[in-house]
Amino acid sequence: EKGGYDTFMEKEIHEQPQAVNDTLLGRTNEVGALELDELRISEEQLRAVDRITIVACGTAAYAGMVAKYAIEHWTRIPVEVSLAHEFRYCDPIVDDRTLVVSISQSGETMDTLMAVKHARELGALTISVCNTHGSTIPRESDAVLYTHAGPEVAVASTKAFLAQITACYVLGLYLAQLKGQSYAQDAKAVMAQLQQVPDRITELLGDLDRVREIARFMADTRSVLFLGRHVGFPVALEGALKLKELAYIHAEGFAAGELKHGPIALIEPGQPVFIVVPGPDTPHGLHGKVVSNIQEIRARGARTLVIAEDGDDAVVPFADEVIRVPRTAPLLQPLLTVVPLQVFALELATAKGLDVDQPRNLAKSVTVE
Ligand code: M6R
């Protein structure tokens, strides 16, 4: 049942190209326009949406944080990401022009379910992005957009995360298309780029031996930091979460720009820090800013573990290790950069002799509040 792999988690990491591919399937028509017939909310209602709130927990919330950058960029509709267990208690601003998008692999997470129910009571339109057919959250929502990752057994979420980002991107591009021509220009091009991503992930999965080696050498490490900017920021948070839940190591993710506002004080000689580097063509000079962040922490003795695109040589002088990922469009990069971080956590936990599929204190679906 583990398909030749030692653990479900490893199997599921290797199923990621398929998960992205299957989540894209059947969602465009013969001229490449998006068609989400399954959505069950009228186009008029969706056109009237003037605000989006994403509710989710854990890894699903990080998928939501990635999606926020993309959906706002494509649609110019403000998107807020709210941890589902906070949403109900913060007197949320929601009305019938608000679209509340819940993201949940299991479809049974109680915190997320309660947030959806609350949103409906307040009159919002609700869409569930979910991986489990017939589960509770889709039933309690106005509409559902399934991720087609297949069953995820390991407690640590991997392929569902990639499928969630993919489904949210499809939704964002669809909303952009509904808003009209000037917004839709991007949609076809981005869908074409998304369709290339599964092959890029397959390439990457064949090239992670060095990450495994680094992880094995780090089995005694007590703390690891993760930095990213823009869509790389939630990837840093996800990398840290994977390490906490699997390897029981203190790990923290930061927005790289926050460094000088506090966290840089944590840097001492030998402190391992992963840095997710945006592609060199990312707008707003983001790449250069992250390279400066690497320089700053290296100067203070950090051990820099740099995740950078193929051909990005600017990082080399400041990197103790460079982990390469294939080049892709800036907004699609999380679908690649998170993969070495998943493998790192898996391998380190394995080196410590831990049960990666069933980490202590955790359940696959959290059905209590
Ligand atoms: O089933 P859900 O997507 O609603 O679960 C949400 C979180 O509990 C889940 O992502 C959790 O953070 C994972 N263990 C992370 O690996």
Boltz pocket constraint, residues with backbone or C-beta under 6 A from the ligand:
constraints:
  - pocket:
      binder: B
      contacts: [[A, 57], [A, 58], [A, 59], [A, 60], [A, 103], [A, 104], [A, 105], [A, 106], [A, 107], [A, 108], [A, 109], [A, 112], [A, 155], [A, 156], [A, 157], [A, 158], [A, 241], [A, 245], [A, 363], [A, 364], [A, 365], [A, 366]]
      max_distance: 6.0
